[in-house]
Amino acid sequence: MSVMLDKKGRQLPVSAIKEEPGKRMNKGERECRELLSRNIKRFRNRLGLSQLHLALELGISTTFLSDIETGKKWVSAQTLSQIAKALKIEVYELFKPEQTIREDISAAVAKCLDDVDDAFIKSIEEAVRPAVKKSIAKMRKYYSGKTR
């Protein structure tokens, strides 16, 4: 299981990672593990992959993958590269702080629009504009009738 729970069954944050016996983690190492752990799980979930599926693809045990995702274990550069490839991302993205949803959407739209010509974009704008104006007019009418 990739989620750590407390005695009452509540999910613990990744920062609740316990240090390995005889080894002290400094703040930078802890933060790096937390970021890696969150990102592997986030990208895996984004692709709809189970831990089992990803572990099989990587040739590692689900226990080891779970330990990576909870920050209990560290990985080699080779395994990082394999994880990134399986998640269809670049290695650096595993250490990149999570973007907001708005930034993710903006990036995805920008990527899609790179392949679209200006005439097509203009036709979409012209098709959508009347519907947006109509919705705004309905909202104004609805809220102007409300008493405050």
Backbone as a chain_set.jsonl record, in Angstrom:
{"seq": "MSVMLDKKGRQLPVSAIKEEPGKRMNKGERECRELLSRNIKRFRNRLGLSQLHLALELGISTTFLSDIETGKKWVSAQTLSQIAKALKIEVYELFKPEQTIREDISAAVAKCLDDVDDAFIKSIEEAVRPAVKKSIAKMRKYYSGKTR", "coords": {"N": [[0.84, -1.175, 0.0], [0.564, 2.231, -0.825], [0.033, 4.355, 0.793], [0.52, 5.866, 3.888], [-0.908, 5.325, 7.054], [-2.268, 6.718, 10.069], [-2.9, 5.748, 13.542], [-5.642, 6.12, 13.721], [-6.53, 5.717, 11.198], [-6.209, 7.791, 9.418], [-4.77, 9.462, 6.622], [-1.303, 9.859, 6.472], [0.947, 12.592, 5.929], [3.544, 12.707, 3.413], [5.722, 13.723, 4.675], [5.864, 12.44, 7.031], [7.621, 10.46, 6.885], [9.775, 8.012, 8.067], [13.106, 7.937, 9.189], [15.721, 5.816, 7.974], [17.04, 3.239, 10.031], [19.966, 4.118, 11.799], [20.695, 6.015, 9.943], [20.721, 9.394, 9.236], [18.632, 11.772, 7.825], [19.142, 14.774, 6.102], [17.537, 18.018, 5.856], [17.308, 18.783, 3.144], [17.582, 16.321, 1.762], [15.344, 14.967, 2.722], [13.26, 16.616, 1.743], [13.689, 16.301, -0.989], [13.176, 13.558, -1.335], [10.465, 13.549, -0.604], [9.334, 15.131, -2.627], [9.983, 13.633, -4.938], [8.597, 11.26, -4.298], [5.87, 12.126, -4.174], [5.556, 13.032, -6.826], [6.044, 10.763, -8.458], [3.885, 9.141, -7.75], [1.772, 10.886, -8.462], [2.127, 11.233, -11.285], [1.883, 8.558, -12.047], [-0.766, 7.993, -11.289], [-2.042, 9.833, -12.938], [-1.722, 8.664, -15.409], [-3.308, 6.53, -15.022], [-2.274, 4.175, -14.023], [-1.778, 1.268, -12.059], [0.015, 0.444, -9.029], [0.982, -2.128, -9.292], [0.981, -2.551, -12.102], [2.85, -0.576, -12.962], [5.109, -1.401, -11.512], [5.561, -3.948, -12.628], [6.185, -3.195, -15.234], [8.549, -1.859, -14.765], [10.083, -3.833, -13.72], [10.385, -4.296, -11.027], [9.558, -4.975, -7.557], [6.222, -4.639, -6.196], [6.262, -3.878, -3.582], [8.727, -2.568, -3.339], [8.256, -0.399, -5.088], [6.149, 0.808, -3.72], [7.533, 1.534, -1.407], [9.239, 3.431, -2.51], [7.372, 5.344, -3.333], [6.442, 6.182, -0.88], [8.594, 7.3, 0.202], [10.382, 5.806, 1.644], [12.416, 4.373, 0.497], [15.239, 4.933, -1.631], [16.268, 5.537, -5.018], [18.267, 4.356, -7.792], [20.086, 6.163, -10.355], [19.641, 4.937, -12.79], [17.23, 3.551, -12.328], [15.576, 5.758, -11.852], [15.563, 6.882, -14.411], [14.273, 4.817, -15.814], [11.783, 4.853, -14.546], [10.845, 7.417, -15.24], [10.672, 7.104, -18.033], [8.703, 5.094, -18.197], [6.568, 6.522, -17.179], [6.213, 8.33, -19.115], [7.528, 10.82, -19.165], [10.084, 13.356, -18.678], [13.135, 12.898, -16.826], [13.775, 15.061, -15.106], [11.279, 16.079, -14.478], [10.345, 14.553, -12.418], [11.354, 15.731, -10.21], [10.318, 18.19, -10.114], [8.41, 20.775, -8.701], [4.891, 20.444, -8.096], [2.632, 21.775, -10.414], [0.045, 24.255, -10.454], [-3.408, 23.507, -11.079], [-4.467, 25.215, -12.999], [-2.132, 26.089, -14.324], [-1.284, 23.646, -15.384], [-3.412, 23.092, -17.153], [-3.245, 25.294, -18.838], [-0.728, 24.856, -19.981], [-1.205, 22.437, -21.33], [-3.188, 23.214, -23.173], [-1.759, 25.148, -24.613], [0.192, 23.518, -25.743], [-1.376, 21.925, -27.431], [-2.359, 23.881, -29.133], [-0.145, 24.632, -30.558], [-0.006, 23.106, -32.816], [-2.114, 23.922, -34.297], [-3.557, 25.95, -36.786], [-3.848, 29.563, -37.26], [-6.268, 30.362, -38.479], [-8.053, 28.316, -37.881], [-8.219, 28.577, -35.099], [-9.369, 31.108, -34.95], [-11.892, 30.549, -36.035], [-12.933, 28.91, -34.049], [-13.054, 30.698, -31.898], [-14.986, 32.501, -32.911], [-17.177, 30.808, -33.031], [-17.625, 30.167, -30.379], [-17.925, 32.56, -28.977], [-20.65, 33.768, -29.162], [-22.152, 31.99, -27.559], [-20.94, 32.264, -25.078], [-21.438, 34.983, -24.539], [-24.236, 34.869, -24.373], [-24.58, 33.224, -22.121], [-23.438, 34.831, -20.141], [-25.211, 36.991, -20.215], [-27.543, 35.718, -19.307], [-26.77, 35.068, -16.706], [-26.389, 37.628, -15.609], [-29.004, 38.604, -15.762], [-30.29, 36.808, -14.061], [-28.981, 37.275, -11.58], [-29.511, 39.961, -11.242], [-32.126, 40.07, -10.54], [-32.136, 39.114, -7.988], [-32.314, 39.835, -4.528], [-30.24, 41.574, -2.271]], "CA": [[0.0, 0.0, 0.0], [1.432, 3.388, -0.954], [-0.385, 5.404, 1.708], [0.768, 5.567, 5.297], [-2.035, 5.732, 7.877], [-2.01, 6.769, 11.508], [-3.682, 4.769, 14.306], [-7.072, 6.344, 13.497], [-6.833, 5.457, 9.804], [-6.059, 8.99, 8.597], [-3.566, 9.428, 5.786], [-0.191, 10.68, 6.937], [1.672, 13.231, 4.834], [4.817, 12.07, 3.104], [6.715, 14.234, 5.617], [5.898, 11.546, 8.194], [8.58, 9.41, 6.548], [10.735, 7.726, 9.131], [14.464, 7.731, 8.704], [16.225, 4.463, 8.087], [17.849, 3.086, 11.238], [21.386, 4.397, 11.655], [20.936, 7.013, 8.911], [19.998, 10.643, 9.465], [18.394, 12.537, 6.607], [19.099, 16.219, 6.287], [16.294, 18.612, 5.359], [17.308, 18.735, 1.676], [17.317, 14.948, 1.319], [13.941, 14.67, 3.052], [12.408, 17.339, 0.79], [13.889, 15.672, -2.299], [12.422, 12.29, -1.311], [9.038, 13.864, -0.584], [8.961, 15.606, -3.953], [10.044, 12.476, -5.823], [7.507, 10.351, -3.927], [4.59, 12.697, -4.62], [5.486, 13.126, -8.28], [5.889, 9.432, -9.054], [2.492, 8.734, -7.533], [0.902, 11.778, -9.235], [2.219, 10.897, -12.701], [1.346, 7.205, -12.205], [-2.226, 8.116, -11.237], [-2.478, 10.579, -14.115], [-1.779, 7.702, -16.518], [-4.233, 5.458, -14.661], [-1.519, 2.949, -13.768], [-1.712, 0.766, -10.687], [1.383, 0.158, -8.602], [1.35, -3.42, -9.866], [1.281, -2.372, -13.519], [4.11, 0.152, -13.098], [6.186, -2.249, -10.997], [5.839, -4.979, -13.644], [6.846, -2.537, -16.359], [9.903, -1.495, -14.339], [10.806, -5.024, -13.295], [10.645, -4.219, -9.582], [8.415, -5.462, -6.777], [5.267, -3.607, -5.783], [6.711, -3.41, -2.262], [9.781, -1.582, -3.568], [7.616, 0.791, -5.64], [5.436, 1.431, -2.608], [8.542, 2.168, -0.549], [9.702, 4.631, -3.222], [6.283, 6.325, -3.302], [6.265, 6.686, 0.485], [9.851, 7.912, 0.598], [11.169, 4.919, 2.511], [13.568, 3.888, -0.271], [15.786, 5.791, -2.663], [16.484, 4.777, -6.243], [19.467, 4.669, -8.573], [19.85, 7.008, -11.53], [19.086, 4.069, -13.831], [15.815, 3.319, -12.011], [14.887, 7.028, -12.098], [15.394, 6.992, -15.846], [13.248, 3.844, -16.207], [10.497, 5.344, -14.03], [10.436, 8.539, -16.091], [10.287, 6.568, -19.341], [7.42, 4.404, -18.032], [5.542, 7.536, -16.908], [6.166, 9.181, -20.317], [7.992, 12.157, -18.799], [11.529, 13.501, -18.559], [13.578, 12.644, -15.448], [13.714, 16.272, -14.288], [9.903, 16.312, -14.047], [10.136, 13.846, -11.151], [11.827, 16.597, -9.135], [9.722, 19.497, -10.347], [7.221, 20.968, -7.854], [3.613, 20.314, -8.795], [2.039, 23.012, -10.88], [-1.373, 24.377, -10.147], [-4.272, 22.958, -12.124], [-4.566, 26.219, -14.057], [-0.896, 26.041, -15.107], [-1.318, 22.393, -16.135], [-4.369, 23.24, -18.244], [-2.683, 26.262, -19.785], [0.363, 24.196, -20.706], [-1.791, 21.449, -22.235], [-3.847, 23.942, -24.258], [-0.702, 25.746, -25.434], [0.819, 22.44, -26.512], [-2.315, 21.55, -28.495], [-2.509, 24.983, -30.083], [1.056, 24.734, -31.383], [-0.242, 22.389, -34.062], [-3.334, 24.421, -34.915], [-3.294, 27.217, -37.469], [-4.583, 30.724, -36.754], [-7.619, 30.403, -39.044], [-8.88, 27.383, -37.116], [-8.435, 29.193, -33.784], [-10.321, 32.201, -35.165], [-13.226, 29.981, -36.227], [-13.394, 28.444, -32.736], [-13.424, 31.903, -31.137], [-16.245, 33.017, -33.46], [-18.253, 29.875, -32.7], [-17.837, 30.133, -28.929], [-18.255, 33.895, -28.459], [-22.086, 33.998, -28.917], [-22.613, 31.173, -26.423], [-20.414, 32.882, -23.853], [-22.206, 36.213, -24.325], [-25.586, 34.477, -23.96], [-24.479, 32.741, -20.741], [-23.188, 36.001, -19.276], [-26.466, 37.745, -20.155], [-28.455, 34.966, -18.431], [-26.292, 35.21, -15.325], [-26.682, 39.006, -15.183], [-30.454, 38.7, -15.574], [-30.61, 36.022, -12.871], [-28.484, 37.927, -10.37], [-30.105, 41.312, -11.071], [-33.41, 39.845, -9.903], [-31.903, 38.701, -6.586], [-32.122, 40.91, -3.545], [-29.042, 41.325, -1.458]], "C": [[0.888, 1.242, 0.0], [1.07, 4.523, -0.008], [-0.102, 4.976, 3.135], [-0.395, 6.118, 6.116], [-1.62, 5.801, 9.334], [-2.922, 5.764, 12.205], [-5.186, 4.912, 14.097], [-7.471, 6.164, 12.033], [-6.74, 6.667, 8.905], [-4.75, 8.918, 7.828], [-2.523, 10.37, 6.356], [0.453, 11.371, 5.743], [2.996, 12.511, 4.599], [5.888, 12.534, 4.084], [6.788, 13.386, 6.885], [6.858, 10.384, 7.962], [9.567, 9.242, 7.686], [12.094, 7.472, 8.515], [14.862, 6.278, 8.882], [17.092, 4.371, 9.338], [19.327, 3.331, 10.943], [21.708, 5.438, 10.597], [20.087, 8.237, 9.193], [19.864, 11.394, 8.151], [18.447, 14.02, 6.935], [17.83, 16.754, 5.63], [16.198, 18.523, 3.834], [16.989, 17.349, 1.142], [15.866, 14.574, 1.571], [13.006, 15.337, 2.04], [12.497, 16.721, -0.604], [13.111, 14.361, -2.387], [10.921, 12.543, -1.357], [8.555, 14.281, -1.97], [8.949, 14.455, -4.956], [8.865, 11.538, -5.564], [6.164, 10.854, -4.448], [4.469, 12.672, -6.137], [5.344, 11.768, -8.953], [4.431, 8.992, -8.931], [1.54, 9.571, -8.391], [0.924, 11.414, -10.718], [1.676, 9.492, -12.971], [-0.182, 7.253, -12.231], [-2.774, 8.842, -12.46], [-2.605, 9.666, -15.332], [-2.746, 6.555, -16.232], [-3.536, 4.137, -14.413], [-1.616, 2.546, -12.303], [-0.25, 0.59, -10.317], [1.86, -1.15, -9.232], [1.774, -3.272, -11.324], [2.631, -1.675, -13.705], [5.286, -0.694, -12.628], [6.563, -3.335, -12.008], [6.6, -4.386, -14.83], [8.307, -2.195, -16.024], [10.751, -2.709, -13.961], [11.224, -4.968, -11.837], [9.424, -4.729, -8.842], [7.483, -4.299, -6.432], [5.656, -3.045, -4.415], [7.779, -2.337, -2.427], [9.189, -0.292, -4.131], [6.857, 1.539, -4.553], [6.406, 2.168, -1.682], [9.114, 3.425, -1.197], [8.645, 5.727, -3.096], [6.005, 6.865, -1.902], [7.557, 7.274, 1.035], [10.727, 7.063, 1.489], [12.448, 4.453, 1.818], [13.975, 4.926, -1.3], [16.082, 4.925, -3.877], [17.765, 5.229, -6.937], [19.087, 5.576, -9.74], [19.219, 6.187, -12.658], [17.597, 3.82, -13.59], [15.01, 4.596, -12.213], [14.589, 7.194, -13.581], [14.297, 6.043, -16.339], [11.858, 4.298, -15.752], [9.975, 6.466, -14.93], [9.95, 8.045, -17.454], [8.918, 5.89, -19.257], [6.271, 5.385, -17.809], [5.411, 8.548, -18.048], [6.505, 10.639, -20.005], [9.514, 12.171, -18.839], [11.91, 13.332, -17.09], [13.431, 13.884, -14.573], [12.305, 16.551, -13.756], [9.572, 15.587, -12.736], [10.537, 14.707, -9.958], [11.281, 18.013, -9.247], [8.501, 19.651, -9.438], [5.95, 20.944, -8.693], [3.076, 21.68, -9.188], [0.584, 23.06, -10.439], [-2.17, 23.809, -11.315], [-4.356, 23.936, -13.294], [-3.318, 26.196, -14.949], [-0.841, 24.771, -15.949], [-2.233, 22.513, -17.356], [-3.815, 24.19, -19.296], [-1.581, 25.628, -20.623], [-0.187, 23.201, -21.718], [-2.457, 22.126, -23.427], [-2.806, 24.548, -25.188], [-0.035, 24.694, -26.315], [-0.074, 22.021, -27.68], [-2.39, 22.635, -29.569], [-1.284, 25.18, -30.97], [0.836, 24.116, -32.756], [-1.454, 22.903, -34.843], [-3.036, 25.769, -35.589], [-4.232, 28.314, -36.97], [-6.024, 30.784, -37.265], [-8.56, 29.489, -38.264], [-9.21, 27.961, -35.735], [-9.475, 30.304, -33.898], [-11.734, 31.657, -35.323], [-13.796, 29.451, -34.908], [-13.846, 29.627, -31.888], [-14.78, 32.437, -31.594], [-17.422, 32.112, -33.098], [-18.611, 29.934, -31.217], [-18.348, 31.467, -28.393], [-19.751, 34.108, -28.228], [-22.613, 33.21, -27.706], [-22.146, 31.768, -25.104], [-21.198, 34.145, -23.531], [-23.61, 35.899, -23.807], [-25.58, 34.006, -22.504], [-24.268, 33.885, -19.769], [-24.461, 36.808, -19.119], [-27.464, 37.052, -19.225], [-28.053, 35.124, -16.966], [-26.601, 36.604, -14.793], [-28.166, 39.167, -14.883], [-30.855, 37.983, -14.286], [-30.203, 36.764, -11.61], [-29.039, 39.332, -10.176], [-31.47, 41.204, -10.413], [-33.296, 39.438, -8.435], [-31.764, 39.907, -5.712], [-30.955, 40.563, -2.665], [-29.277, 41.602, -0.02]], "O": [[1.864, 1.3, 0.748], [1.739, 5.557, -0.008], [-0.44, 3.864, 3.541], [-0.822, 7.251, 5.899], [-0.75, 5.057, 9.787], [-3.638, 5.012, 11.543], [-5.93, 3.947, 14.273], [-8.616, 6.427, 11.664], [-7.145, 6.601, 7.745], [-3.754, 8.384, 8.316], [-2.812, 11.522, 6.679], [0.502, 10.798, 4.654], [3.498, 11.802, 5.47], [6.864, 11.819, 4.308], [7.671, 13.589, 7.719], [6.901, 9.438, 8.748], [10.121, 10.214, 8.198], [12.209, 6.866, 7.45], [14.412, 5.598, 9.804], [17.803, 5.319, 9.67], [19.87, 2.819, 9.964], [22.882, 5.727, 10.367], [18.873, 8.131, 9.368], [20.849, 11.626, 7.45], [17.869, 14.468, 7.925], [17.132, 16.022, 4.929], [15.134, 18.224, 3.293], [16.222, 17.205, 0.19], [15.23, 13.937, 0.731], [12.074, 14.708, 1.54], [11.495, 16.631, -1.314], [12.462, 14.087, -3.397], [10.188, 11.846, -2.059], [7.502, 13.841, -2.43], [8.006, 14.321, -5.736], [8.213, 11.079, -6.502], [5.415, 10.111, -5.083], [3.416, 12.335, -6.676], [4.598, 11.637, -9.923], [3.828, 8.527, -9.898], [0.605, 9.032, -8.982], [-0.13, 11.298, -11.344], [1.071, 9.259, -14.017], [-0.816, 6.634, -13.086], [-3.847, 8.502, -12.96], [-3.476, 9.862, -16.179], [-2.98, 5.706, -17.093], [-4.144, 3.08, -14.577], [-1.543, 3.394, -11.414], [0.622, 0.587, -11.186], [3.011, -1.258, -9.655], [2.806, -3.805, -11.732], [3.458, -2.118, -14.503], [6.339, -0.707, -13.265], [7.745, -3.609, -12.219], [7.531, -4.995, -15.357], [9.181, -2.24, -16.889], [11.978, -2.625, -13.891], [12.261, -5.506, -11.448], [8.363, -4.898, -9.442], [7.897, -3.14, -6.384], [5.407, -1.874, -4.127], [7.747, -1.314, -1.742], [9.573, 0.797, -3.705], [6.92, 2.766, -4.478], [6.132, 3.282, -1.235], [9.438, 4.385, -0.499], [8.959, 6.879, -2.796], [5.383, 7.918, -1.767], [7.614, 7.696, 2.19], [11.716, 7.552, 2.034], [13.448, 4.172, 2.479], [13.148, 5.702, -1.779], [16.139, 3.7, -3.765], [18.272, 6.325, -6.702], [17.909, 5.73, -10.065], [18.365, 6.685, -13.392], [16.796, 3.869, -14.524], [13.879, 4.538, -12.694], [13.489, 7.598, -13.959], [13.485, 6.42, -17.184], [10.878, 4.145, -16.482], [8.81, 6.464, -15.328], [8.935, 8.517, -17.964], [8.073, 6.08, -20.131], [5.136, 5.117, -18.2], [4.621, 9.489, -17.975], [5.865, 11.564, -20.505], [10.152, 11.133, -19.011], [11.096, 13.595, -16.205], [13.009, 13.78, -13.421], [12.148, 17.182, -12.711], [8.635, 15.963, -12.033], [10.116, 14.45, -8.83], [11.736, 18.921, -8.551], [7.647, 18.765, -9.399], [5.941, 21.368, -9.848], [3.071, 22.617, -8.389], [-0.018, 22.042, -10.098], [-1.643, 23.655, -12.417], [-4.318, 23.522, -14.453], [-3.424, 26.273, -16.174], [-0.404, 24.808, -17.099], [-1.874, 22.09, -18.454], [-3.903, 23.925, -20.495], [-1.511, 25.842, -21.833], [0.308, 23.125, -22.843], [-2.311, 21.672, -24.562], [-2.944, 24.474, -26.409], [0.266, 24.946, -27.482], [0.413, 21.79, -28.787], [-2.473, 22.339, -30.761], [-1.372, 25.822, -32.017], [1.425, 24.556, -33.744], [-1.779, 22.387, -35.912], [-2.347, 26.617, -35.022], [-5.259, 28.043, -36.348], [-6.912, 31.222, -36.534], [-9.714, 29.837, -38.015], [-10.341, 27.847, -35.262], [-10.354, 30.428, -33.046], [-12.681, 32.243, -34.798], [-15.003, 29.532, -34.676], [-14.891, 29.571, -31.239], [-15.624, 32.785, -30.769], [-18.535, 32.592, -32.884], [-19.774, 29.768, -30.849], [-19.129, 31.489, -27.442], [-20.11, 34.602, -27.159], [-23.424, 33.718, -26.931], [-22.888, 31.77, -24.122], [-21.583, 34.362, -22.382], [-24.114, 36.577, -22.912], [-26.479, 34.353, -21.739], [-24.859, 33.903, -18.689], [-24.771, 37.266, -18.02], [-28.151, 37.712, -18.447], [-28.907, 35.294, -16.095], [-27.03, 36.748, -13.648], [-28.546, 39.781, -13.886], [-31.665, 38.493, -13.512], [-30.991, 36.872, -10.671], [-29.038, 39.843, -9.056], [-31.926, 42.16, -9.787], [-34.3, 39.428, -7.722], [-31.157, 40.902, -6.109], [-30.714, 39.397, -2.354], [-28.369, 41.442, 0.796]]}, "num_chains": 1, "name": "protein.A"}
